[in-house]
């Protein structure tokens, strides 16, 4: 099953060779245009086929009643697989953790998360 990640990185998760993948290239140029540019591709090696398409964003929303936050799905409408908030990015998580540790080190002189606001 394809995993789509928003942004211009086009990272992929588990998939088979027949799956079409997508990378969000940006937002619509014209105000009121509900279609964003996407690069889609399928196949492998010399059989890889690319196409560009203007696709509307997925209308799905995730509401957290406890925090009153709303998260929009970052993929295109009628995308395969789960919504963007259900897709994990282990490499992205590792990078974020490393950045957080470095910020703590620079701001507090330590790597202890309990001291993020000072000693």
Jmol script that loads the backbone (N, CA, C; Angstrom):
load data "model"
ATOM      1  N   UNK A   1       0.839  -1.176   0.000  1.00  0.00           N
ATOM      2  CA  UNK A   1       0.000   0.000   0.000  1.00  0.00           C
ATOM      3  C   UNK A   1       0.882   1.236   0.000  1.00  0.00           C
ATOM      4  N   UNK A   2       0.628   2.217  -0.825  1.00  0.00           N
ATOM      5  CA  UNK A   2       1.489   3.390  -0.893  1.00  0.00           C
ATOM      6  C   UNK A   2       1.345   4.260   0.345  1.00  0.00           C
ATOM      7  N   UNK A   3       2.403   4.923   0.691  1.00  0.00           N
ATOM      8  CA  UNK A   3       2.386   5.907   1.759  1.00  0.00           C
ATOM      9  C   UNK A   3       2.819   7.221   1.125  1.00  0.00           C
ATOM     10  N   UNK A   4       2.036   8.239   1.314  1.00  0.00           N
ATOM     11  CA  UNK A   4       2.319   9.520   0.702  1.00  0.00           C
ATOM     12  C   UNK A   4       2.706  10.502   1.790  1.00  0.00           C
ATOM     13  N   UNK A   5       3.740  11.257   1.568  1.00  0.00           N
ATOM     14  CA  UNK A   5       4.129  12.264   2.532  1.00  0.00           C
ATOM     15  C   UNK A   5       4.094  13.614   1.861  1.00  0.00           C
ATOM     16  N   UNK A   6       3.528  14.548   2.545  1.00  0.00           N
ATOM     17  CA  UNK A   6       3.401  15.886   1.994  1.00  0.00           C
ATOM     18  C   UNK A   6       4.763  16.556   1.926  1.00  0.00           C
ATOM     19  N   UNK A   7       4.835  17.619   1.171  1.00  0.00           N
ATOM     20  CA  UNK A   7       6.064  18.370   1.027  1.00  0.00           C
ATOM     21  C   UNK A   7       6.766  17.974  -0.250  1.00  0.00           C
ATOM     22  N   UNK A   8       7.910  18.573  -0.470  1.00  0.00           N
ATOM     23  CA  UNK A   8       8.591  18.304  -1.724  1.00  0.00           C
ATOM     24  C   UNK A   8       9.630  17.206  -1.592  1.00  0.00           C
ATOM     25  N   UNK A   9       9.582  16.442  -0.515  1.00  0.00           N
ATOM     26  CA  UNK A   9      10.567  15.371  -0.343  1.00  0.00           C
ATOM     27  C   UNK A   9      10.172  14.092  -1.055  1.00  0.00           C
ATOM     28  N   UNK A  10       8.887  13.832  -1.177  1.00  0.00           N
ATOM     29  CA  UNK A  10       8.430  12.643  -1.877  1.00  0.00           C
ATOM     30  C   UNK A  10       8.879  11.354  -1.238  1.00  0.00           C
ATOM     31  N   UNK A  11       8.973  11.318   0.091  1.00  0.00           N
ATOM     32  CA  UNK A  11       9.393  10.088   0.754  1.00  0.00           C
ATOM     33  C   UNK A  11       8.310   9.034   0.643  1.00  0.00           C
ATOM     34  N   UNK A  12       8.720   7.778   0.702  1.00  0.00           N
ATOM     35  CA  UNK A  12       7.789   6.671   0.554  1.00  0.00           C
ATOM     36  C   UNK A  12       7.921   5.694   1.695  1.00  0.00           C
ATOM     37  N   UNK A  13       6.846   5.021   1.977  1.00  0.00           N
ATOM     38  CA  UNK A  13       6.863   3.925   2.925  1.00  0.00           C
ATOM     39  C   UNK A  13       6.664   2.625   2.166  1.00  0.00           C
ATOM     40  N   UNK A  14       6.056   1.659   2.819  1.00  0.00           N
ATOM     41  CA  UNK A  14       5.822   0.368   2.192  1.00  0.00           C
ATOM     42  C   UNK A  14       4.925   0.536   0.970  1.00  0.00           C
ATOM     43  N   UNK A  15       5.249  -0.203  -0.085  1.00  0.00           N
ATOM     44  CA  UNK A  15       4.463  -0.119  -1.315  1.00  0.00           C
ATOM     45  C   UNK A  15       4.830  -1.293  -2.211  1.00  0.00           C
ATOM     46  N   UNK A  16       4.002  -1.512  -3.218  1.00  0.00           N
ATOM     47  CA  UNK A  16       4.373  -2.505  -4.223  1.00  0.00           C
ATOM     48  C   UNK A  16       4.729  -1.764  -5.507  1.00  0.00           C
ATOM     49  N   UNK A  17       5.244  -2.490  -6.480  1.00  0.00           N
ATOM     50  CA  UNK A  17       5.731  -1.852  -7.703  1.00  0.00           C
ATOM     51  C   UNK A  17       4.633  -1.198  -8.529  1.00  0.00           C
ATOM     52  N   UNK A  18       3.389  -1.628  -8.347  1.00  0.00           N
ATOM     53  CA  UNK A  18       2.296  -1.065  -9.136  1.00  0.00           C
ATOM     54  C   UNK A  18       1.715   0.201  -8.523  1.00  0.00           C
ATOM     55  N   UNK A  19       2.112   0.524  -7.298  1.00  0.00           N
ATOM     56  CA  UNK A  19       1.540   1.681  -6.602  1.00  0.00           C
ATOM     57  C   UNK A  19       1.972   2.984  -7.254  1.00  0.00           C
ATOM     58  N   UNK A  20       1.037   3.921  -7.318  1.00  0.00           N
ATOM     59  CA  UNK A  20       1.371   5.264  -7.794  1.00  0.00           C
ATOM     60  C   UNK A  20       1.708   6.108  -6.571  1.00  0.00           C
ATOM     61  N   UNK A  21       2.818   6.806  -6.640  1.00  0.00           N
ATOM     62  CA  UNK A  21       3.293   7.628  -5.541  1.00  0.00           C
ATOM     63  C   UNK A  21       3.082   9.092  -5.887  1.00  0.00           C
ATOM     64  N   UNK A  22       3.115   9.949  -4.862  1.00  0.00           N
ATOM     65  CA  UNK A  22       2.868  11.362  -5.103  1.00  0.00           C
ATOM     66  C   UNK A  22       3.739  12.228  -4.213  1.00  0.00           C
ATOM     67  N   UNK A  23       4.108  13.394  -4.720  1.00  0.00           N
ATOM     68  CA  UNK A  23       4.813  14.409  -3.944  1.00  0.00           C
ATOM     69  C   UNK A  23       4.105  15.733  -4.176  1.00  0.00           C
ATOM     70  N   UNK A  24       3.762  16.394  -3.089  1.00  0.00           N
ATOM     71  CA  UNK A  24       3.089  17.693  -3.160  1.00  0.00           C
ATOM     72  C   UNK A  24       4.130  18.733  -3.543  1.00  0.00           C
ATOM     73  N   UNK A  25       3.913  19.443  -4.626  1.00  0.00           N
ATOM     74  CA  UNK A  25       4.908  20.376  -5.135  1.00  0.00           C
ATOM     75  C   UNK A  25       4.710  21.802  -4.647  1.00  0.00           C
ATOM     76  N   UNK A  26       3.586  22.086  -4.041  1.00  0.00           N
ATOM     77  CA  UNK A  26       3.349  23.446  -3.566  1.00  0.00           C
ATOM     78  C   UNK A  26       1.867  23.732  -3.495  1.00  0.00           C
ATOM     79  N   UNK A  27       1.545  24.995  -3.344  1.00  0.00           N
ATOM     80  CA  UNK A  27       0.146  25.394  -3.292  1.00  0.00           C
ATOM     81  C   UNK A  27      -0.256  26.031  -4.611  1.00  0.00           C
ATOM     82  N   UNK A  28      -1.548  26.121  -4.827  1.00  0.00           N
ATOM     83  CA  UNK A  28      -2.067  26.694  -6.070  1.00  0.00           C
ATOM     84  C   UNK A  28      -1.554  28.120  -6.241  1.00  0.00           C
ATOM     85  N   UNK A  29      -1.277  28.516  -7.481  1.00  0.00           N
ATOM     86  CA  UNK A  29      -0.769  29.856  -7.769  1.00  0.00           C
ATOM     87  C   UNK A  29      -1.844  30.929  -7.630  1.00  0.00           C
ATOM     88  N   UNK A  30      -3.045  30.606  -8.035  1.00  0.00           N
ATOM     89  CA  UNK A  30      -4.128  31.580  -8.047  1.00  0.00           C
ATOM     90  C   UNK A  30      -4.986  31.463  -6.793  1.00  0.00           C
ATOM     91  N   UNK A  31      -5.309  32.592  -6.135  1.00  0.00           N
ATOM     92  CA  UNK A  31      -6.228  32.529  -4.993  1.00  0.00           C
ATOM     93  C   UNK A  31      -7.575  31.952  -5.441  1.00  0.00           C
ATOM     94  N   UNK A  32      -8.135  31.104  -4.619  1.00  0.00           N
ATOM     95  CA  UNK A  32      -9.416  30.491  -4.955  1.00  0.00           C
ATOM     96  C   UNK A  32      -9.287  29.224  -5.772  1.00  0.00           C
ATOM     97  N   UNK A  33      -8.082  28.951  -6.298  1.00  0.00           N
ATOM     98  CA  UNK A  33      -7.861  27.710  -7.037  1.00  0.00           C
ATOM     99  C   UNK A  33      -7.722  26.587  -6.014  1.00  0.00           C
ATOM    100  N   UNK A  34      -8.575  25.594  -6.101  1.00  0.00           N
ATOM    101  CA  UNK A  34      -8.547  24.525  -5.095  1.00  0.00           C
ATOM    102  C   UNK A  34      -7.689  23.343  -5.511  1.00  0.00           C
ATOM    103  N   UNK A  35      -6.870  23.499  -6.527  1.00  0.00           N
ATOM    104  CA  UNK A  35      -6.031  22.397  -7.003  1.00  0.00           C
ATOM    105  C   UNK A  35      -4.560  22.771  -6.858  1.00  0.00           C
ATOM    106  N   UNK A  36      -3.836  21.911  -6.146  1.00  0.00           N
ATOM    107  CA  UNK A  36      -2.405  22.097  -5.949  1.00  0.00           C
ATOM    108  C   UNK A  36      -1.637  21.208  -6.923  1.00  0.00           C
ATOM    109  N   UNK A  37      -0.414  21.607  -7.285  1.00  0.00           N
ATOM    110  CA  UNK A  37       0.386  20.768  -8.192  1.00  0.00           C
ATOM    111  C   UNK A  37       1.003  19.580  -7.460  1.00  0.00           C
ATOM    112  N   UNK A  38       0.902  18.413  -8.079  1.00  0.00           N
ATOM    113  CA  UNK A  38       1.448  17.166  -7.549  1.00  0.00           C
ATOM    114  C   UNK A  38       2.250  16.474  -8.642  1.00  0.00           C
ATOM    115  N   UNK A  39       3.346  15.839  -8.251  1.00  0.00           N
ATOM    116  CA  UNK A  39       4.096  14.955  -9.139  1.00  0.00           C
ATOM    117  C   UNK A  39       3.707  13.540  -8.745  1.00  0.00           C
ATOM    118  N   UNK A  40       3.241  12.749  -9.706  1.00  0.00           N
ATOM    119  CA  UNK A  40       2.858  11.357  -9.453  1.00  0.00           C
ATOM    120  C   UNK A  40       3.744  10.454 -10.299  1.00  0.00           C
ATOM    121  N   UNK A  41       4.089   9.287  -9.746  1.00  0.00           N
ATOM    122  CA  UNK A  41       4.897   8.339 -10.505  1.00  0.00           C
ATOM    123  C   UNK A  41       4.562   6.921 -10.096  1.00  0.00           C
ATOM    124  N   UNK A  42       4.849   6.014 -11.007  1.00  0.00           N
ATOM    125  CA  UNK A  42       4.623   4.587 -10.772  1.00  0.00           C
ATOM    126  C   UNK A  42       5.690   3.813 -11.534  1.00  0.00           C
ATOM    127  N   UNK A  43       5.867   2.571 -11.151  1.00  0.00           N
ATOM    128  CA  UNK A  43       6.829   1.708 -11.831  1.00  0.00           C
ATOM    129  C   UNK A  43       8.209   1.811 -11.217  1.00  0.00           C
ATOM    130  N   UNK A  44       9.115   1.020 -11.755  1.00  0.00           N
ATOM    131  CA  UNK A  44      10.490   0.998 -11.262  1.00  0.00           C
ATOM    132  C   UNK A  44      11.450   1.011 -12.440  1.00  0.00           C
ATOM    133  N   UNK A  45      12.671   1.471 -12.173  1.00  0.00           N
ATOM    134  CA  UNK A  45      13.723   1.445 -13.184  1.00  0.00           C
ATOM    135  C   UNK A  45      13.322   2.137 -14.473  1.00  0.00           C
ATOM    136  N   UNK A  46      13.591   1.467 -15.600  1.00  0.00           N
ATOM    137  CA  UNK A  46      13.275   2.057 -16.907  1.00  0.00           C
ATOM    138  C   UNK A  46      11.779   2.065 -17.192  1.00  0.00           C
ATOM    139  N   UNK A  47      10.996   1.408 -16.341  1.00  0.00           N
ATOM    140  CA  UNK A  47       9.545   1.373 -16.533  1.00  0.00           C
ATOM    141  C   UNK A  47       8.830   2.405 -15.668  1.00  0.00           C
ATOM    142  N   UNK A  48       9.586   3.312 -15.053  1.00  0.00           N
ATOM    143  CA  UNK A  48       8.983   4.345 -14.218  1.00  0.00           C
ATOM    144  C   UNK A  48       8.334   5.400 -15.111  1.00  0.00           C
ATOM    145  N   UNK A  49       7.117   5.775 -14.760  1.00  0.00           N
ATOM    146  CA  UNK A  49       6.352   6.770 -15.514  1.00  0.00           C
ATOM    147  C   UNK A  49       5.982   7.903 -14.572  1.00  0.00           C
ATOM    148  N   UNK A  50       6.209   9.144 -15.022  1.00  0.00           N
ATOM    149  CA  UNK A  50       5.900  10.333 -14.226  1.00  0.00           C
ATOM    150  C   UNK A  50       4.770  11.105 -14.869  1.00  0.00           C
ATOM    151  N   UNK A  51       4.015  11.816 -14.026  1.00  0.00           N
ATOM    152  CA  UNK A  51       3.014  12.742 -14.553  1.00  0.00           C
ATOM    153  C   UNK A  51       2.782  13.847 -13.537  1.00  0.00           C
ATOM    154  N   UNK A  52       2.396  15.022 -14.028  1.00  0.00           N
ATOM    155  CA  UNK A  52       2.016  16.131 -13.178  1.00  0.00           C
ATOM    156  C   UNK A  52       0.508  16.239 -13.203  1.00  0.00           C
ATOM    157  N   UNK A  53      -0.076  16.613 -12.057  1.00  0.00           N
ATOM    158  CA  UNK A  53      -1.525  16.776 -12.007  1.00  0.00           C
ATOM    159  C   UNK A  53      -1.872  17.860 -10.996  1.00  0.00           C
ATOM    160  N   UNK A  54      -2.919  18.607 -11.299  1.00  0.00           N
ATOM    161  CA  UNK A  54      -3.484  19.552 -10.348  1.00  0.00           C
ATOM    162  C   UNK A  54      -4.608  18.844  -9.623  1.00  0.00           C
ATOM    163  N   UNK A  55      -4.450  18.640  -8.323  1.00  0.00           N
ATOM    164  CA  UNK A  55      -5.417  17.859  -7.557  1.00  0.00           C
ATOM    165  C   UNK A  55      -5.899  18.653  -6.348  1.00  0.00           C
ATOM    166  N   UNK A  56      -7.189  18.551  -6.020  1.00  0.00           N
ATOM    167  CA  UNK A  56      -7.675  19.204  -4.796  1.00  0.00           C
ATOM    168  C   UNK A  56      -7.177  18.449  -3.568  1.00  0.00           C
ATOM    169  N   UNK A  57      -7.036  19.180  -2.473  1.00  0.00           N
ATOM    170  CA  UNK A  57      -6.606  18.545  -1.231  1.00  0.00           C
ATOM    171  C   UNK A  57      -7.723  17.713  -0.630  1.00  0.00           C
ATOM    172  N   UNK A  58      -7.338  16.708   0.122  1.00  0.00           N
ATOM    173  CA  UNK A  58      -8.288  15.854   0.826  1.00  0.00           C
ATOM    174  C   UNK A  58      -9.062  16.710   1.840  1.00  0.00           C
ATOM    175  N   UNK A  59     -10.364  16.578   1.883  1.00  0.00           N
ATOM    176  CA  UNK A  59     -11.152  17.397   2.810  1.00  0.00           C
ATOM    177  C   UNK A  59     -11.208  16.854   4.243  1.00  0.00           C
ATOM    178  N   UNK A  60     -10.581  15.723   4.513  1.00  0.00           N
ATOM    179  CA  UNK A  60     -10.670  15.097   5.840  1.00  0.00           C
ATOM    180  C   UNK A  60      -9.990  15.955   6.902  1.00  0.00           C
ATOM    181  N   UNK A  61     -10.604  15.991   8.080  1.00  0.00           N
ATOM    182  CA  UNK A  61     -10.071  16.727   9.225  1.00  0.00           C
ATOM    183  C   UNK A  61     -10.004  15.801  10.427  1.00  0.00           C
ATOM    184  N   UNK A  62      -8.976  15.974  11.247  1.00  0.00           N
ATOM    185  CA  UNK A  62      -8.851  15.257  12.508  1.00  0.00           C
ATOM    186  C   UNK A  62      -9.030  16.290  13.612  1.00  0.00           C
ATOM    187  N   UNK A  63     -10.063  16.109  14.409  1.00  0.00           N
ATOM    188  CA  UNK A  63     -10.354  17.048  15.495  1.00  0.00           C
ATOM    189  C   UNK A  63      -9.959  16.417  16.825  1.00  0.00           C
ATOM    190  N   UNK A  64      -9.177  17.140  17.609  1.00  0.00           N
ATOM    191  CA  UNK A  64      -8.813  16.711  18.947  1.00  0.00           C
ATOM    192  C   UNK A  64      -9.644  17.537  19.918  1.00  0.00           C
ATOM    193  N   UNK A  65     -10.627  16.912  20.528  1.00  0.00           N
ATOM    194  CA  UNK A  65     -11.545  17.635  21.403  1.00  0.00           C
ATOM    195  C   UNK A  65     -10.854  18.146  22.669  1.00  0.00           C
ATOM    196  N   UNK A  66      -9.843  17.430  23.129  1.00  0.00           N
ATOM    197  CA  UNK A  66      -9.156  17.842  24.351  1.00  0.00           C
ATOM    198  C   UNK A  66      -8.371  19.134  24.159  1.00  0.00           C
ATOM    199  N   UNK A  67      -7.714  19.267  23.012  1.00  0.00           N
ATOM    200  CA  UNK A  67      -6.884  20.455  22.768  1.00  0.00           C
ATOM    201  C   UNK A  67      -7.552  21.461  21.832  1.00  0.00           C
ATOM    202  N   UNK A  68      -8.689  21.058  21.275  1.00  0.00           N
ATOM    203  CA  UNK A  68      -9.435  21.906  20.325  1.00  0.00           C
ATOM    204  C   UNK A  68      -8.606  22.238  19.078  1.00  0.00           C
ATOM    205  N   UNK A  69      -7.733  21.305  18.696  1.00  0.00           N
ATOM    206  CA  UNK A  69      -6.960  21.491  17.476  1.00  0.00           C
ATOM    207  C   UNK A  69      -7.606  20.732  16.328  1.00  0.00           C
ATOM    208  N   UNK A  70      -7.383  21.237  15.134  1.00  0.00           N
ATOM    209  CA  UNK A  70      -7.886  20.592  13.923  1.00  0.00           C
ATOM    210  C   UNK A  70      -6.701  20.402  12.987  1.00  0.00           C
ATOM    211  N   UNK A  71      -6.517  19.174  12.527  1.00  0.00           N
ATOM    212  CA  UNK A  71      -5.434  18.858  11.598  1.00  0.00           C
ATOM    213  C   UNK A  71      -6.048  18.442  10.269  1.00  0.00           C
ATOM    214  N   UNK A  72      -5.635  19.109   9.201  1.00  0.00           N
ATOM    215  CA  UNK A  72      -6.105  18.763   7.858  1.00  0.00           C
ATOM    216  C   UNK A  72      -5.240  17.658   7.285  1.00  0.00           C
ATOM    217  N   UNK A  73      -5.832  16.797   6.484  1.00  0.00           N
ATOM    218  CA  UNK A  73      -5.047  15.809   5.754  1.00  0.00           C
ATOM    219  C   UNK A  73      -4.220  16.561   4.708  1.00  0.00           C
ATOM    220  N   UNK A  74      -2.958  16.215   4.594  1.00  0.00           N
ATOM    221  CA  UNK A  74      -2.047  16.921   3.698  1.00  0.00           C
ATOM    222  C   UNK A  74      -1.981  16.301   2.303  1.00  0.00           C
ATOM    223  N   UNK A  75      -2.778  15.274   2.044  1.00  0.00           N
ATOM    224  CA  UNK A  75      -2.729  14.592   0.754  1.00  0.00           C
ATOM    225  C   UNK A  75      -3.832  15.082  -0.173  1.00  0.00           C
ATOM    226  N   UNK A  76      -3.857  14.543  -1.371  1.00  0.00           N
ATOM    227  CA  UNK A  76      -4.872  14.940  -2.347  1.00  0.00           C
ATOM    228  C   UNK A  76      -6.175  14.173  -2.107  1.00  0.00           C
ATOM    229  N   UNK A  77      -7.250  14.729  -2.627  1.00  0.00           N
ATOM    230  CA  UNK A  77      -8.571  14.127  -2.463  1.00  0.00           C
ATOM    231  C   UNK A  77      -8.595  12.733  -3.094  1.00  0.00           C
ATOM    232  N   UNK A  78      -9.213  11.796  -2.428  1.00  0.00           N
ATOM    233  CA  UNK A  78      -9.343  10.405  -2.869  1.00  0.00           C
ATOM    234  C   UNK A  78      -7.997   9.678  -2.934  1.00  0.00           C
ATOM    235  N   UNK A  79      -7.042  10.081  -2.084  1.00  0.00           N
ATOM    236  CA  UNK A  79      -5.742   9.404  -2.051  1.00  0.00           C
ATOM    237  C   UNK A  79      -5.922   7.978  -1.524  1.00  0.00           C
ATOM    238  N   UNK A  80      -5.026   7.079  -1.916  1.00  0.00           N
ATOM    239  CA  UNK A  80      -5.073   5.717  -1.359  1.00  0.00           C
ATOM    240  C   UNK A  80      -4.476   5.720   0.043  1.00  0.00           C
ATOM    241  N   UNK A  81      -4.800   4.730   0.806  1.00  0.00           N
ATOM    242  CA  UNK A  81      -4.193   4.569   2.119  1.00  0.00           C
ATOM    243  C   UNK A  81      -4.743   5.517   3.160  1.00  0.00           C
ATOM    244  N   UNK A  82      -4.070   5.562   4.308  1.00  0.00           N
ATOM    245  CA  UNK A  82      -4.547   6.370   5.424  1.00  0.00           C
ATOM    246  C   UNK A  82      -4.309   7.864   5.196  1.00  0.00           C
ATOM    247  N   UNK A  83      -4.926   8.683   6.043  1.00  0.00           N
ATOM    248  CA  UNK A  83      -4.710  10.127   5.973  1.00  0.00           C
ATOM    249  C   UNK A  83      -3.322  10.464   6.515  1.00  0.00           C
ATOM    250  N   UNK A  84      -2.843  11.652   6.211  1.00  0.00           N
ATOM    251  CA  UNK A  84      -1.461  12.034   6.538  1.00  0.00           C
ATOM    252  C   UNK A  84      -1.149  11.935   8.025  1.00  0.00           C
ATOM    253  N   UNK A  85      -2.103  12.212   8.891  1.00  0.00           N
ATOM    254  CA  UNK A  85      -1.817  12.162  10.331  1.00  0.00           C
ATOM    255  C   UNK A  85      -1.595  10.733  10.833  1.00  0.00           C
ATOM    256  N   UNK A  86      -1.942   9.729  10.048  1.00  0.00           N
ATOM    257  CA  UNK A  86      -1.753   8.337  10.449  1.00  0.00           C
ATOM    258  C   UNK A  86      -0.463   7.733   9.892  1.00  0.00           C
ATOM    259  N   UNK A  87       0.247   8.478   9.058  1.00  0.00           N
ATOM    260  CA  UNK A  87       1.475   7.989   8.441  1.00  0.00           C
ATOM    261  C   UNK A  87       2.655   8.447   9.281  1.00  0.00           C
ATOM    262  N   UNK A  88       3.512   7.522   9.643  1.00  0.00           N
ATOM    263  CA  UNK A  88       4.680   7.869  10.437  1.00  0.00           C
ATOM    264  C   UNK A  88       5.898   8.042   9.540  1.00  0.00           C
ATOM    265  N   UNK A  89       6.817   8.834  10.010  1.00  0.00           N
ATOM    266  CA  UNK A  89       8.065   9.088   9.300  1.00  0.00           C
ATOM    267  C   UNK A  89       9.208   8.875  10.291  1.00  0.00           C
ATOM    268  N   UNK A  90       9.685   7.633  10.446  1.00  0.00           N
ATOM    269  CA  UNK A  90      10.718   7.350  11.452  1.00  0.00           C
ATOM    270  C   UNK A  90      11.974   8.203  11.284  1.00  0.00           C
ATOM    271  N   UNK A  91      12.418   8.426  10.067  1.00  0.00           N
ATOM    272  CA  UNK A  91      13.612   9.247   9.859  1.00  0.00           C
ATOM    273  C   UNK A  91      13.334  10.682  10.303  1.00  0.00           C
ATOM    274  N   UNK A  92      12.168  11.214   9.935  1.00  0.00           N
ATOM    275  CA  UNK A  92      11.802  12.564  10.354  1.00  0.00           C
ATOM    276  C   UNK A  92      11.733  12.684  11.867  1.00  0.00           C
ATOM    277  N   UNK A  93      11.207  11.657  12.537  1.00  0.00           N
ATOM    278  CA  UNK A  93      11.137  11.654  13.990  1.00  0.00           C
ATOM    279  C   UNK A  93      12.541  11.668  14.598  1.00  0.00           C
ATOM    280  N   UNK A  94      13.463  10.895  14.033  1.00  0.00           N
ATOM    281  CA  UNK A  94      14.834  10.865  14.546  1.00  0.00           C
ATOM    282  C   UNK A  94      15.516  12.219  14.359  1.00  0.00           C
ATOM    283  N   UNK A  95      15.290  12.837  13.217  1.00  0.00           N
ATOM    284  CA  UNK A  95      15.879  14.152  12.960  1.00  0.00           C
ATOM    285  C   UNK A  95      15.323  15.175  13.946  1.00  0.00           C
ATOM    286  N   UNK A  96      14.003  15.145  14.172  1.00  0.00           N
ATOM    287  CA  UNK A  96      13.383  16.082  15.112  1.00  0.00           C
ATOM    288  C   UNK A  96      13.925  15.880  16.524  1.00  0.00           C
ATOM    289  N   UNK A  97      14.090  14.638  16.956  1.00  0.00           N
ATOM    290  CA  UNK A  97      14.639  14.360  18.284  1.00  0.00           C
ATOM    291  C   UNK A  97      16.057  14.899  18.411  1.00  0.00           C
ATOM    292  N   UNK A  98      16.855  14.730  17.382  1.00  0.00           N
ATOM    293  CA  UNK A  98      18.241  15.218  17.417  1.00  0.00           C
ATOM    294  C   UNK A  98      18.270  16.746  17.492  1.00  0.00           C
ATOM    295  N   UNK A  99      17.395  17.401  16.742  1.00  0.00           N
ATOM    296  CA  UNK A  99      17.330  18.865  16.784  1.00  0.00           C
ATOM    297  C   UNK A  99      16.899  19.335  18.167  1.00  0.00           C
ATOM    298  N   UNK A 100      15.906  18.659  18.752  1.00  0.00           N
ATOM    299  CA  UNK A 100      15.451  19.035  20.095  1.00  0.00           C
ATOM    300  C   UNK A 100      16.563  18.882  21.126  1.00  0.00           C
ATOM    301  N   UNK A 101      17.329  17.798  21.041  1.00  0.00           N
ATOM    302  CA  UNK A 101      18.456  17.606  21.963  1.00  0.00           C
ATOM    303  C   UNK A 101      19.491  18.718  21.800  1.00  0.00           C
ATOM    304  N   UNK A 102      19.775  19.075  20.553  1.00  0.00           N
ATOM    305  CA  UNK A 102      20.767  20.125  20.291  1.00  0.00           C
ATOM    306  C   UNK A 102      20.281  21.478  20.810  1.00  0.00           C
ATOM    307  N   UNK A 103      19.012  21.780  20.643  1.00  0.00           N
ATOM    308  CA  UNK A 103      18.454  23.032  21.164  1.00  0.00           C
ATOM    309  C   UNK A 103      18.554  23.047  22.687  1.00  0.00           C
ATOM    310  N   UNK A 104      18.198  21.924  23.330  1.00  0.00           N
ATOM    311  CA  UNK A 104      18.324  21.847  24.794  1.00  0.00           C
ATOM    312  C   UNK A 104      19.766  22.055  25.234  1.00  0.00           C
ATOM    313  N   UNK A 105      20.690  21.423  24.505  1.00  0.00           N
ATOM    314  CA  UNK A 105      22.102  21.547  24.858  1.00  0.00           C
ATOM    315  C   UNK A 105      22.551  22.994  24.754  1.00  0.00           C
ATOM    316  N   UNK A 106      22.135  23.676  23.687  1.00  0.00           N
ATOM    317  CA  UNK A 106      22.560  25.056  23.475  1.00  0.00           C
ATOM    318  C   UNK A 106      21.889  26.040  24.429  1.00  0.00           C
ATOM    319  N   UNK A 107      20.654  25.747  24.817  1.00  0.00           N
ATOM    320  CA  UNK A 107      19.927  26.693  25.665  1.00  0.00           C
ATOM    321  C   UNK A 107      20.068  26.422  27.157  1.00  0.00           C
ATOM    322  N   UNK A 108      20.359  25.177  27.545  1.00  0.00           N
ATOM    323  CA  UNK A 108      20.425  24.849  28.965  1.00  0.00           C
ATOM    324  C   UNK A 108      21.753  24.242  29.367  1.00  0.00           C
ATOM    325  N   UNK A 109      22.552  23.895  28.403  1.00  0.00           N
ATOM    326  CA  UNK A 109      23.825  23.268  28.713  1.00  0.00           C
ATOM    327  C   UNK A 109      23.717  21.792  29.031  1.00  0.00           C
ATOM    328  N   UNK A 110      22.551  21.200  28.766  1.00  0.00           N
ATOM    329  CA  UNK A 110      22.393  19.781  29.063  1.00  0.00           C
ATOM    330  C   UNK A 110      21.474  19.107  28.078  1.00  0.00           C
ATOM    331  N   UNK A 111      21.304  17.799  28.249  1.00  0.00           N
ATOM    332  CA  UNK A 111      20.460  17.011  27.360  1.00  0.00           C
ATOM    333  C   UNK A 111      19.241  16.479  28.094  1.00  0.00           C
ATOM    334  N   UNK A 112      18.961  16.998  29.268  1.00  0.00           N
ATOM    335  CA  UNK A 112      17.845  16.516  30.076  1.00  0.00           C
ATOM    336  C   UNK A 112      16.568  17.257  29.685  1.00  0.00           C
ATOM    337  N   UNK A 113      15.535  16.544  29.180  1.00  0.00           N
ATOM    338  CA  UNK A 113      14.320  17.211  28.731  1.00  0.00           C
ATOM    339  C   UNK A 113      13.592  17.944  29.853  1.00  0.00           C
ATOM    340  N   UNK A 114      13.829  17.595  31.120  1.00  0.00           N
ATOM    341  CA  UNK A 114      13.133  18.279  32.219  1.00  0.00           C
ATOM    342  C   UNK A 114      13.703  19.663  32.455  1.00  0.00           C
ATOM    343  N   UNK A 115      14.883  19.937  31.893  1.00  0.00           N
ATOM    344  CA  UNK A 115      15.496  21.251  32.056  1.00  0.00           C
ATOM    345  C   UNK A 115      15.361  22.110  30.804  1.00  0.00           C
ATOM    346  N   UNK A 116      14.373  21.852  29.967  1.00  0.00           N
ATOM    347  CA  UNK A 116      14.227  22.585  28.708  1.00  0.00           C
ATOM    348  C   UNK A 116      13.979  24.069  28.943  1.00  0.00           C
ATOM    349  N   UNK A 117      13.410  24.448  30.108  1.00  0.00           N
ATOM    350  CA  UNK A 117      13.119  25.855  30.391  1.00  0.00           C
ATOM    351  C   UNK A 117      14.128  26.457  31.370  1.00  0.00           C
ATOM    352  N   UNK A 118      15.218  25.783  31.578  1.00  0.00           N
ATOM    353  CA  UNK A 118      16.244  26.282  32.474  1.00  0.00           C
ATOM    354  C   UNK A 118      16.475  25.309  33.606  1.00  0.00           C
ATOM    355  N   UNK A 119      17.542  25.535  34.409  1.00  0.00           N
ATOM    356  CA  UNK A 119      17.886  24.616  35.490  1.00  0.00           C
ATOM    357  C   UNK A 119      16.894  24.645  36.634  1.00  0.00           C
TER     358      UNK A 119
END
end "model"
wireframe off; spacefill off
backbone 0.3
color backbone group
